[in-house]
Amino acid sequence: MKHLRAGREFDFDPLIIVGPFAPAYAYTWYPLGPFSLKGVEVKLDVHWAGSDRIVMRQIQTPEGSLSDKTVLYASRAIDISKPYYTPDPKKLEFLVKSPDDLKRIKYLLPDPDLDYPDLREIIKFVGENGLVEVACYGPLDHLFVYGMENLLASPHRDRRFFIDLLHMIQEHVLAETEAYLKAGAEAIFTPWYFCSMSVGWSPRIYQDYFVPLIKQQVDLVHKYDAVYDLYDDGKCMAIIKMLKECDIDSLQTLTPPPYGDLDLAKAKEEIGDRVCLSGYIDAPNVIRNTKPEVIAEEVKRAIEIAAPSGGFILGASDDIARETPLENVRAYFRAGRKYGKY
């Protein structure tokens, strides 16, 4: 409802992302649950370190036990109505410590057929006022249980373990994706930013390990005649041709320098004939920290580069922060309407 009201107020086309409805990270990442997994018992030991909480978990599965330790910072906003959600916890100890733990982690991946709203009703309600996409995170995005530094080293240190970890979680991702498609999802939004070049992966690793998984999910989405929207808000020029080969339908957020490396003209030339490009306008450096006239020029330039042949959705490189001056927000959307006609 907030998206639809904002769309009317600022005159933009809402892209409404709902879900994920079966988030594996509710169990593998956030330490306070909720826990309602069959055959799994969780014991919590919470103590205070100054104003912060340290949560130690002992998790008993049918295949053996797991444990982790997490810091929940008091300085971060916590929604106490959703105890599983705490922004940016810090892991002092990860659930996975050896390859033997993989057979236990699978018990923490929830049934993708958990209760979730009737997507057909949501899509019908939104109608022509916006596009509804269902979020289904990629295998490493908020699901990883091993620590990013460990993951980055894994293909070189223990290739078999890395492959087994990816494919175990990919199996859950595909089951979740198909559950949403069967429930009526017409577009799947899948973040792959933990697999991004900005994280530290090489193009070769991306090609060898991640591309096959993306293609597998894309093929499943297309089997149901739905749209596949891939999200990577980091550097992506080295992988855009790979993503085109995966047959994705849309790529966002096209982050330009300094945070990303997107060359809009080159991206349009190399993949814009088959992939819809979405985003590009620098949210912190342009929309938030410049003047309305600068925003208008940047929007005009982006549209001139990417839009004349179609296949471009004007958008921001990330969320428009609440600190952004309202006049800048209005200038951004106003410029989109002014120059976005061709």
Short mmCIF file of the C-alpha atoms (twelve columns), coordinates in Angstrom:
data_MODEL
# 
_entry.id   MODEL 
# 
loop_
_atom_site.group_PDB 
_atom_site.id 
_atom_site.type_symbol 
_atom_site.label_atom_id 
_atom_site.label_alt_id 
_atom_site.label_comp_id 
_atom_site.label_asym_id 
_atom_site.label_seq_id 
_atom_site.Cartn_x 
_atom_site.Cartn_y 
_atom_site.Cartn_z 
_atom_site.pdbx_PDB_model_num 
ATOM 1   C CA . MET A 1   0.000  0.000   0.000   1 
ATOM 2   C CA . LYS A 2   2.857  2.404   0.793   1 
ATOM 3   C CA . HIS A 3   4.436  1.683   -2.585  1 
ATOM 4   C CA . LEU A 4   1.174  2.345   -4.398  1 
ATOM 5   C CA . ARG A 5   0.572  5.595   -2.490  1 
ATOM 6   C CA . ALA A 6   4.142  6.727   -3.181  1 
ATOM 7   C CA . GLY A 7   3.707  5.895   -6.855  1 
ATOM 8   C CA . ARG A 8   0.700  8.178   -7.017  1 
ATOM 9   C CA . GLU A 9   2.351  10.977  -5.026  1 
ATOM 10  C CA . PHE A 10  5.659  11.022  -6.925  1 
ATOM 11  C CA . ASP A 11  4.299  9.768   -10.261 1 
ATOM 12  C CA . PHE A 12  6.448  6.676   -10.707 1 
ATOM 13  C CA . ASP A 13  5.731  3.056   -11.581 1 
ATOM 14  C CA . PRO A 14  6.006  0.911   -8.436  1 
ATOM 15  C CA . LEU A 15  8.111  -2.233  -8.546  1 
ATOM 16  C CA . ILE A 16  6.664  -4.064  -5.558  1 
ATOM 17  C CA . ILE A 17  8.874  -6.813  -4.155  1 
ATOM 18  C CA . VAL A 18  7.183  -9.207  -1.741  1 
ATOM 19  C CA . GLY A 19  8.776  -12.047 0.198   1 
ATOM 20  C CA . PRO A 20  10.773 -14.089 0.540   1 
ATOM 21  C CA . PHE A 21  8.102  -16.066 2.333   1 
ATOM 22  C CA . ALA A 22  10.340 -19.012 3.254   1 
ATOM 23  C CA . PRO A 23  13.560 -17.236 4.213   1 
ATOM 24  C CA . ALA A 24  16.311 -19.692 5.039   1 
ATOM 25  C CA . TYR A 25  18.277 -16.902 6.697   1 
ATOM 26  C CA . ALA A 26  15.635 -16.755 9.433   1 
ATOM 27  C CA . TYR A 27  17.166 -19.985 10.679  1 
ATOM 28  C CA . THR A 28  20.753 -19.981 9.467   1 
ATOM 29  C CA . TRP A 29  21.707 -16.345 10.060  1 
ATOM 30  C CA . TYR A 30  19.492 -14.600 12.634  1 
ATOM 31  C CA . PRO A 31  20.009 -16.290 15.985  1 
ATOM 32  C CA . LEU A 32  16.688 -15.686 17.720  1 
ATOM 33  C CA . GLY A 33  14.494 -17.676 15.374  1 
ATOM 34  C CA . PRO A 34  11.591 -18.249 15.182  1 
ATOM 35  C CA . PHE A 35  12.276 -21.964 15.195  1 
ATOM 36  C CA . SER A 36  9.561  -24.302 14.006  1 
ATOM 37  C CA . LEU A 37  11.491 -26.923 12.102  1 
ATOM 38  C CA . LYS A 38  10.537 -30.555 12.386  1 
ATOM 39  C CA . GLY A 39  13.093 -32.649 14.217  1 
ATOM 40  C CA . VAL A 40  15.221 -29.640 15.213  1 
ATOM 41  C CA . GLU A 41  15.769 -28.496 18.794  1 
ATOM 42  C CA . VAL A 42  17.362 -25.120 19.557  1 
ATOM 43  C CA . LYS A 43  18.841 -23.997 22.864  1 
ATOM 44  C CA . LEU A 44  19.771 -20.343 23.334  1 
ATOM 45  C CA . ASP A 45  22.197 -18.822 25.805  1 
ATOM 46  C CA . VAL A 46  21.943 -15.021 25.772  1 
ATOM 47  C CA . HIS A 47  24.165 -12.755 27.834  1 
ATOM 48  C CA . TRP A 48  25.052 -9.090  27.761  1 
ATOM 49  C CA . ALA A 49  28.374 -7.505  26.826  1 
ATOM 50  C CA . GLY A 50  27.831 -3.911  27.826  1 
ATOM 51  C CA . SER A 51  24.736 -2.818  25.911  1 
ATOM 52  C CA . ASP A 52  25.054 -5.571  23.279  1 
ATOM 53  C CA . ARG A 53  23.735 -9.112  23.399  1 
ATOM 54  C CA . ILE A 54  25.760 -12.204 22.607  1 
ATOM 55  C CA . VAL A 55  23.629 -15.139 21.534  1 
ATOM 56  C CA . MET A 56  25.038 -18.667 21.584  1 
ATOM 57  C CA . ARG A 57  23.011 -21.399 19.919  1 
ATOM 58  C CA . GLN A 58  23.127 -25.148 20.228  1 
ATOM 59  C CA . ILE A 59  21.089 -26.756 17.462  1 
ATOM 60  C CA . GLN A 60  20.323 -30.452 17.523  1 
ATOM 61  C CA . THR A 61  19.351 -32.044 14.194  1 
ATOM 62  C CA . PRO A 62  18.645 -35.673 13.280  1 
ATOM 63  C CA . GLU A 63  22.186 -35.792 11.850  1 
ATOM 64  C CA . GLY A 64  23.966 -34.229 14.827  1 
ATOM 65  C CA . SER A 65  24.543 -30.838 16.454  1 
ATOM 66  C CA . LEU A 66  25.511 -27.382 15.221  1 
ATOM 67  C CA . SER A 67  26.492 -24.253 17.132  1 
ATOM 68  C CA . ASP A 68  27.151 -20.601 16.469  1 
ATOM 69  C CA . LYS A 69  27.735 -17.319 18.312  1 
ATOM 70  C CA . THR A 70  26.318 -13.943 17.267  1 
ATOM 71  C CA . VAL A 71  26.554 -10.349 18.501  1 
ATOM 72  C CA . LEU A 72  23.365 -8.271  18.372  1 
ATOM 73  C CA . TYR A 73  24.277 -4.625  18.646  1 
ATOM 74  C CA . ALA A 74  22.094 -2.422  20.830  1 
ATOM 75  C CA . SER A 75  22.914 0.548   18.587  1 
ATOM 76  C CA . ARG A 76  21.048 -1.063  15.686  1 
ATOM 77  C CA . ALA A 77  17.305 -0.756  15.309  1 
ATOM 78  C CA . ILE A 78  15.537 -3.944  16.367  1 
ATOM 79  C CA . ASP A 79  11.948 -4.764  15.518  1 
ATOM 80  C CA . ILE A 80  10.939 -6.714  18.597  1 
ATOM 81  C CA . SER A 81  7.747  -7.863  16.857  1 
ATOM 82  C CA . LYS A 82  9.974  -9.947  14.568  1 
ATOM 83  C CA . PRO A 83  12.559 -11.594 16.811  1 
ATOM 84  C CA . TYR A 84  14.307 -13.300 13.890  1 
ATOM 85  C CA . TYR A 85  15.183 -9.986  12.290  1 
ATOM 86  C CA . THR A 86  18.098 -7.952  13.568  1 
ATOM 87  C CA . PRO A 87  19.994 -5.791  11.081  1 
ATOM 88  C CA . ASP A 88  23.653 -6.597  10.610  1 
ATOM 89  C CA . PRO A 89  24.431 -9.095  13.359  1 
ATOM 90  C CA . LYS A 90  28.072 -10.055 13.617  1 
ATOM 91  C CA . LYS A 91  28.985 -13.729 13.623  1 
ATOM 92  C CA . LEU A 92  31.725 -14.649 16.065  1 
ATOM 93  C CA . GLU A 93  31.304 -18.324 15.218  1 
ATOM 94  C CA . PHE A 94  29.632 -19.787 12.123  1 
ATOM 95  C CA . LEU A 95  27.315 -22.782 11.951  1 
ATOM 96  C CA . VAL A 96  29.461 -24.610 9.401   1 
ATOM 97  C CA . LYS A 97  32.896 -25.536 10.648  1 
ATOM 98  C CA . SER A 98  33.609 -28.630 8.568   1 
ATOM 99  C CA . PRO A 99  32.158 -30.506 5.564   1 
ATOM 100 C CA . ASP A 100 30.365 -32.826 7.996   1 
ATOM 101 C CA . ASP A 101 28.118 -29.942 9.012   1 
ATOM 102 C CA . LEU A 102 26.469 -29.724 5.574   1 
ATOM 103 C CA . LYS A 103 24.278 -32.754 6.228   1 
ATOM 104 C CA . ARG A 104 23.007 -30.943 9.346   1 
ATOM 105 C CA . ILE A 105 22.484 -27.525 7.742   1 
ATOM 106 C CA . LYS A 106 19.893 -28.948 5.357   1 
ATOM 107 C CA . TYR A 107 17.543 -29.389 8.327   1 
ATOM 108 C CA . LEU A 108 17.576 -25.602 8.865   1 
ATOM 109 C CA . LEU A 109 16.269 -24.848 5.382   1 
ATOM 110 C CA . PRO A 110 12.516 -24.353 5.826   1 
ATOM 111 C CA . ASP A 111 9.822  -26.007 3.778   1 
ATOM 112 C CA . PRO A 112 9.256  -23.652 0.819   1 
ATOM 113 C CA . ASP A 113 5.541  -24.380 1.062   1 
ATOM 114 C CA . LEU A 114 5.247  -22.401 4.305   1 
ATOM 115 C CA . ASP A 115 2.212  -20.130 4.552   1 
ATOM 116 C CA . TYR A 116 2.434  -16.951 2.490   1 
ATOM 117 C CA . PRO A 117 -0.095 -14.515 1.075   1 
ATOM 118 C CA . ASP A 118 -2.093 -15.405 -1.995  1 
ATOM 119 C CA . LEU A 119 0.087  -13.975 -4.733  1 
ATOM 120 C CA . ARG A 120 -2.698 -14.018 -7.274  1 
ATOM 121 C CA . GLU A 121 -4.758 -11.752 -5.033  1 
ATOM 122 C CA . ILE A 122 -1.816 -9.372  -4.528  1 
ATOM 123 C CA . ILE A 123 -1.137 -9.236  -8.282  1 
ATOM 124 C CA . LYS A 124 -4.827 -8.687  -8.999  1 
ATOM 125 C CA . PHE A 125 -5.041 -5.920  -6.396  1 
ATOM 126 C CA . VAL A 126 -1.991 -4.078  -7.778  1 
ATOM 127 C CA . GLY A 127 -3.250 -4.503  -11.329 1 
ATOM 128 C CA . GLU A 128 -1.809 -2.043  -13.829 1 
ATOM 129 C CA . ASN A 129 -0.559 0.223   -11.030 1 
ATOM 130 C CA . GLY A 130 2.728  -1.630  -10.579 1 
ATOM 131 C CA . LEU A 131 4.719  -4.806  -11.114 1 
ATOM 132 C CA . VAL A 132 4.765  -7.432  -8.353  1 
ATOM 133 C CA . GLU A 133 7.940  -9.485  -8.024  1 
ATOM 134 C CA . VAL A 134 8.571  -12.256 -5.506  1 
ATOM 135 C CA . ALA A 135 11.991 -12.277 -3.851  1 
ATOM 136 C CA . CYS A 136 13.889 -15.542 -3.865  1 
ATOM 137 C CA . TYR A 137 17.488 -15.042 -2.784  1 
ATOM 138 C CA . GLY A 138 20.398 -16.754 -4.520  1 
ATOM 139 C CA . PRO A 139 22.357 -19.515 -2.744  1 
ATOM 140 C CA . LEU A 140 24.832 -17.210 -0.973  1 
ATOM 141 C CA . ASP A 141 22.626 -14.192 -0.363  1 
ATOM 142 C CA . HIS A 142 21.743 -14.127 3.328   1 
ATOM 143 C CA . LEU A 143 21.909 -17.916 3.351   1 
ATOM 144 C CA . PHE A 144 25.630 -18.453 3.719   1 
ATOM 145 C CA . VAL A 145 26.630 -20.125 6.945   1 
ATOM 146 C CA . TYR A 146 30.379 -20.282 6.593   1 
ATOM 147 C CA . GLY A 147 31.594 -16.678 6.564   1 
ATOM 148 C CA . MET A 148 32.518 -14.745 3.447   1 
ATOM 149 C CA . GLU A 149 36.275 -14.946 3.941   1 
ATOM 150 C CA . ASN A 150 36.010 -18.716 4.289   1 
ATOM 151 C CA . LEU A 151 33.765 -18.919 1.244   1 
ATOM 152 C CA . LEU A 152 36.160 -16.888 -0.903  1 
ATOM 153 C CA . ALA A 153 38.954 -19.300 -0.028  1 
ATOM 154 C CA . SER A 154 36.859 -22.448 -0.445  1 
ATOM 155 C CA . PRO A 155 37.183 -22.969 -4.227  1 
ATOM 156 C CA . HIS A 156 40.943 -23.057 -3.772  1 
ATOM 157 C CA . ARG A 157 41.140 -24.757 -0.390  1 
ATOM 158 C CA . ASP A 158 38.347 -27.331 -0.630  1 
ATOM 159 C CA . ARG A 159 36.632 -27.281 -4.000  1 
ATOM 160 C CA . ARG A 160 34.418 -30.296 -3.272  1 
ATOM 161 C CA . PHE A 161 33.071 -28.709 -0.090  1 
ATOM 162 C CA . PHE A 162 32.337 -25.435 -1.912  1 
ATOM 163 C CA . ILE A 163 30.419 -27.233 -4.651  1 
ATOM 164 C CA . ASP A 164 28.473 -29.319 -2.151  1 
ATOM 165 C CA . LEU A 165 27.521 -26.216 -0.141  1 
ATOM 166 C CA . LEU A 166 26.352 -24.316 -3.216  1 
ATOM 167 C CA . HIS A 167 24.309 -27.188 -4.577  1 
ATOM 168 C CA . MET A 168 22.713 -28.017 -1.247  1 
ATOM 169 C CA . ILE A 169 21.378 -24.476 -0.875  1 
ATOM 170 C CA . GLN A 170 20.587 -24.225 -4.602  1 
ATOM 171 C CA . GLU A 171 18.250 -27.184 -4.197  1 
ATOM 172 C CA . HIS A 172 16.316 -25.190 -1.600  1 
ATOM 173 C CA . VAL A 173 16.365 -22.052 -3.799  1 
ATOM 174 C CA . LEU A 174 14.857 -23.969 -6.718  1 
ATOM 175 C CA . ALA A 175 12.168 -25.533 -4.536  1 
ATOM 176 C CA . GLU A 176 11.296 -22.112 -3.136  1 
ATOM 177 C CA . THR A 177 11.260 -20.569 -6.615  1 
ATOM 178 C CA . GLU A 178 8.930  -23.229 -7.958  1 
ATOM 179 C CA . ALA A 179 6.587  -22.903 -4.978  1 
ATOM 180 C CA . TYR A 180 6.176  -19.189 -5.715  1 
ATOM 181 C CA . LEU A 181 5.677  -19.814 -9.433  1 
ATOM 182 C CA . LYS A 182 2.979  -22.383 -8.699  1 
ATOM 183 C CA . ALA A 183 1.342  -19.866 -6.363  1 
ATOM 184 C CA . GLY A 184 1.030  -17.378 -9.216  1 
ATOM 185 C CA . ALA A 185 4.271  -15.366 -9.258  1 
ATOM 186 C CA . GLU A 186 4.712  -13.660 -12.617 1 
ATOM 187 C CA . ALA A 187 8.177  -12.241 -11.897 1 
ATOM 188 C CA . ILE A 188 10.985 -13.560 -9.694  1 
ATOM 189 C CA . PHE A 189 13.424 -11.101 -8.102  1 
ATOM 190 C CA . THR A 190 16.701 -12.808 -7.205  1 
ATOM 191 C CA . PRO A 191 19.604 -11.010 -5.500  1 
ATOM 192 C CA . TRP A 192 23.025 -12.478 -6.292  1 
ATOM 193 C CA . TYR A 193 25.094 -9.734  -4.703  1 
ATOM 194 C CA . PHE A 194 26.994 -12.071 -2.364  1 
ATOM 195 C CA . CYS A 195 28.290 -13.618 -5.599  1 
ATOM 196 C CA . SER A 196 29.203 -10.173 -6.962  1 
ATOM 197 C CA . MET A 197 32.556 -9.050  -8.288  1 
ATOM 198 C CA . SER A 198 32.444 -6.432  -5.534  1 
ATOM 199 C CA . VAL A 199 32.605 -9.172  -2.900  1 
ATOM 200 C CA . GLY A 200 35.902 -10.418 -4.284  1 
ATOM 201 C CA . TRP A 201 35.013 -13.299 -6.602  1 
ATOM 202 C CA . SER A 202 36.847 -13.535 -9.911  1 
ATOM 203 C CA . PRO A 203 35.105 -13.693 -13.312 1 
ATOM 204 C CA . ARG A 204 36.448 -17.240 -13.702 1 
ATOM 205 C CA . ILE A 205 34.868 -18.360 -10.427 1 
ATOM 206 C CA . TYR A 206 31.615 -16.665 -11.447 1 
ATOM 207 C CA . GLN A 207 31.629 -18.452 -14.803 1 
ATOM 208 C CA . ASP A 208 32.515 -21.859 -13.397 1 
ATOM 209 C CA . TYR A 209 30.381 -21.948 -10.251 1 
ATOM 210 C CA . PHE A 210 27.615 -19.327 -10.306 1 
ATOM 211 C CA . VAL A 211 26.549 -19.124 -13.950 1 
ATOM 212 C CA . PRO A 212 25.281 -22.743 -14.037 1 
ATOM 213 C CA . LEU A 213 23.143 -22.067 -10.958 1 
ATOM 214 C CA . ILE A 214 21.709 -18.840 -12.377 1 
ATOM 215 C CA . LYS A 215 20.910 -20.571 -15.662 1 
ATOM 216 C CA . GLN A 216 19.200 -23.392 -13.785 1 
ATOM 217 C CA . GLN A 217 16.937 -20.964 -11.943 1 
ATOM 218 C CA . VAL A 218 16.271 -18.885 -15.077 1 
ATOM 219 C CA . ASP A 219 15.191 -21.989 -16.982 1 
ATOM 220 C CA . LEU A 220 12.794 -22.899 -14.179 1 
ATOM 221 C CA . VAL A 221 11.275 -19.403 -14.157 1 
ATOM 222 C CA . HIS A 222 10.866 -19.413 -17.936 1 
ATOM 223 C CA . LYS A 223 9.235  -22.841 -17.775 1 
ATOM 224 C CA . TYR A 224 6.360  -21.051 -16.024 1 
ATOM 225 C CA . ASP A 225 6.437  -18.130 -18.517 1 
ATOM 226 C CA . ALA A 226 7.545  -15.783 -15.748 1 
ATOM 227 C CA . VAL A 227 10.164 -13.012 -15.755 1 
ATOM 228 C CA . TYR A 228 13.594 -13.330 -14.139 1 
ATOM 229 C CA . ASP A 229 15.000 -10.138 -12.593 1 
ATOM 230 C CA . LEU A 230 18.585 -10.453 -11.295 1 
ATOM 231 C CA . TYR A 231 19.845 -7.985  -8.691  1 
ATOM 232 C CA . ASP A 232 23.538 -7.110  -8.306  1 
ATOM 233 C CA . ASP A 233 24.271 -3.644  -6.931  1 
ATOM 234 C CA . GLY A 234 28.049 -4.008  -7.260  1 
ATOM 235 C CA . LYS A 235 30.571 -4.171  -10.082 1 
ATOM 236 C CA . CYS A 236 29.220 -6.198  -12.973 1 
ATOM 237 C CA . MET A 237 30.894 -5.215  -16.263 1 
ATOM 238 C CA . ALA A 238 33.011 -8.380  -16.180 1 
ATOM 239 C CA . ILE A 239 29.938 -10.613 -15.962 1 
ATOM 240 C CA . ILE A 240 27.234 -8.924  -18.040 1 
ATOM 241 C CA . LYS A 241 27.872 -11.108 -21.090 1 
ATOM 242 C CA . MET A 242 27.658 -14.178 -18.858 1 
ATOM 243 C CA . LEU A 243 24.289 -12.962 -17.571 1 
ATOM 244 C CA . LYS A 244 23.074 -12.463 -21.121 1 
ATOM 245 C CA . GLU A 245 24.045 -16.060 -21.878 1 
ATOM 246 C CA . CYS A 246 22.031 -17.128 -18.816 1 
ATOM 247 C CA . ASP A 247 19.000 -15.593 -20.569 1 
ATOM 248 C CA . ILE A 248 17.996 -13.354 -17.659 1 
ATOM 249 C CA . ASP A 249 15.207 -10.912 -18.494 1 
ATOM 250 C CA . SER A 250 16.296 -7.920  -16.425 1 
ATOM 251 C CA . LEU A 251 19.420 -6.715  -14.618 1 
ATOM 252 C CA . GLN A 252 19.471 -4.178  -11.832 1 
ATOM 253 C CA . THR A 253 20.840 -1.901  -10.353 1 
ATOM 254 C CA . LEU A 254 23.513 -0.940  -12.931 1 
ATOM 255 C CA . THR A 255 25.591 0.785   -10.253 1 
ATOM 256 C CA . PRO A 256 27.943 3.379   -11.758 1 
ATOM 257 C CA . PRO A 257 31.336 4.377   -10.318 1 
ATOM 258 C CA . PRO A 258 32.525 4.889   -7.643  1 
ATOM 259 C CA . TYR A 259 30.554 2.065   -5.956  1 
ATOM 260 C CA . GLY A 260 30.089 0.053   -9.117  1 
ATOM 261 C CA . ASP A 261 31.671 0.012   -12.554 1 
ATOM 262 C CA . LEU A 262 28.692 0.110   -14.907 1 
ATOM 263 C CA . ASP A 263 29.326 1.807   -18.248 1 
ATOM 264 C CA . LEU A 264 25.733 2.327   -19.396 1 
ATOM 265 C CA . ALA A 265 26.536 2.823   -23.074 1 
ATOM 266 C CA . LYS A 266 28.706 -0.292  -23.210 1 
ATOM 267 C CA . ALA A 267 26.189 -2.362  -21.258 1 
ATOM 268 C CA . LYS A 268 23.421 -1.276  -23.624 1 
ATOM 269 C CA . GLU A 269 25.553 -2.210  -26.611 1 
ATOM 270 C CA . GLU A 270 26.642 -5.595  -25.248 1 
ATOM 271 C CA . ILE A 271 23.475 -6.968  -23.641 1 
ATOM 272 C CA . GLY A 272 20.701 -4.423  -24.137 1 
ATOM 273 C CA . ASP A 273 19.256 -6.202  -27.144 1 
ATOM 274 C CA . ARG A 274 18.075 -9.090  -24.935 1 
ATOM 275 C CA . VAL A 275 18.305 -7.945  -21.312 1 
ATOM 276 C CA . CYS A 276 16.234 -5.099  -19.881 1 
ATOM 277 C CA . LEU A 277 18.550 -2.718  -18.012 1 
ATOM 278 C CA . SER A 278 17.122 -1.303  -14.793 1 
ATOM 279 C CA . GLY A 279 18.520 1.363   -12.452 1 
ATOM 280 C CA . TYR A 280 21.735 3.372   -12.922 1 
ATOM 281 C CA . ILE A 281 21.094 6.764   -11.262 1 
ATOM 282 C CA . ASP A 282 23.552 7.034   -8.359  1 
ATOM 283 C CA . ALA A 283 21.360 7.141   -5.241  1 
ATOM 284 C CA . PRO A 284 23.867 8.514   -2.681  1 
ATOM 285 C CA . ASN A 285 26.065 10.721  -4.870  1 
ATOM 286 C CA . VAL A 286 23.491 12.121  -7.294  1 
ATOM 287 C CA . ILE A 287 19.966 11.830  -5.900  1 
ATOM 288 C CA . ARG A 288 20.919 12.535  -2.291  1 
ATOM 289 C CA . ASN A 289 23.947 14.834  -2.490  1 
ATOM 290 C CA . THR A 290 23.526 17.055  -5.541  1 
ATOM 291 C CA . LYS A 291 21.088 19.692  -6.732  1 
ATOM 292 C CA . PRO A 292 17.817 19.136  -8.659  1 
ATOM 293 C CA . GLU A 293 19.335 20.504  -11.873 1 
ATOM 294 C CA . VAL A 294 22.232 18.030  -11.668 1 
ATOM 295 C CA . ILE A 295 19.800 15.177  -11.041 1 
ATOM 296 C CA . ALA A 296 17.765 16.215  -14.079 1 
ATOM 297 C CA . GLU A 297 20.857 16.243  -16.319 1 
ATOM 298 C CA . GLU A 298 21.947 12.808  -15.125 1 
ATOM 299 C CA . VAL A 299 18.475 11.374  -15.708 1 
ATOM 300 C CA . LYS A 300 18.342 12.944  -19.172 1 
ATOM 301 C CA . ARG A 301 21.760 11.543  -20.068 1 
ATOM 302 C CA . ALA A 302 20.845 8.024   -18.909 1 
ATOM 303 C CA . ILE A 303 17.647 8.022   -20.937 1 
ATOM 304 C CA . GLU A 304 19.430 9.320   -24.033 1 
ATOM 305 C CA . ILE A 305 21.981 6.503   -23.763 1 
ATOM 306 C CA . ALA A 306 19.798 3.540   -22.882 1 
ATOM 307 C CA . ALA A 307 16.183 4.201   -23.718 1 
ATOM 308 C CA . PRO A 308 15.700 5.099   -27.418 1 
ATOM 309 C CA . SER A 309 15.638 1.453   -28.547 1 
ATOM 310 C CA . GLY A 310 13.626 0.346   -25.510 1 
ATOM 311 C CA . GLY A 311 14.662 -2.072  -22.798 1 
ATOM 312 C CA . PHE A 312 15.501 0.444   -20.085 1 
ATOM 313 C CA . ILE A 313 13.830 1.052   -16.729 1 
ATOM 314 C CA . LEU A 314 15.005 4.263   -15.120 1 
ATOM 315 C CA . GLY A 315 15.843 3.525   -11.509 1 
ATOM 316 C CA . ALA A 316 18.215 4.239   -8.652  1 
ATOM 317 C CA . SER A 317 21.456 2.398   -7.947  1 
ATOM 318 C CA . ASP A 318 20.164 1.540   -4.460  1 
ATOM 319 C CA . ASP A 319 17.513 2.645   -1.993  1 
ATOM 320 C CA . ILE A 320 16.842 6.365   -1.867  1 
ATOM 321 C CA . ALA A 321 17.951 7.086   1.708   1 
ATOM 322 C CA . ARG A 322 15.644 8.796   4.139   1 
ATOM 323 C CA . GLU A 323 18.220 11.607  4.474   1 
ATOM 324 C CA . THR A 324 17.655 12.573  0.830   1 
ATOM 325 C CA . PRO A 325 16.113 16.066  0.501   1 
ATOM 326 C CA . LEU A 326 12.505 15.804  -0.611  1 
ATOM 327 C CA . GLU A 327 13.082 18.340  -3.382  1 
ATOM 328 C CA . ASN A 328 15.737 16.020  -4.808  1 
ATOM 329 C CA . VAL A 329 13.391 13.050  -4.729  1 
ATOM 330 C CA . ARG A 330 10.740 15.018  -6.575  1 
ATOM 331 C CA . ALA A 331 13.321 16.312  -9.061  1 
ATOM 332 C CA . TYR A 332 14.416 12.751  -9.833  1 
ATOM 333 C CA . PHE A 333 10.931 11.472  -10.609 1 
ATOM 334 C CA . ARG A 334 9.941  14.667  -12.390 1 
ATOM 335 C CA . ALA A 335 12.956 14.380  -14.684 1 
ATOM 336 C CA . GLY A 336 12.091 10.764  -15.415 1 
ATOM 337 C CA . ARG A 337 8.640  11.784  -16.630 1 
ATOM 338 C CA . LYS A 338 9.968  14.759  -18.559 1 
ATOM 339 C CA . TYR A 339 12.658 12.941  -20.523 1 
ATOM 340 C CA . GLY A 340 11.250 9.428   -20.421 1 
ATOM 341 C CA . LYS A 341 9.015  9.832   -23.458 1 
ATOM 342 C CA . TYR A 342 10.200 8.571   -26.827 1 
# 
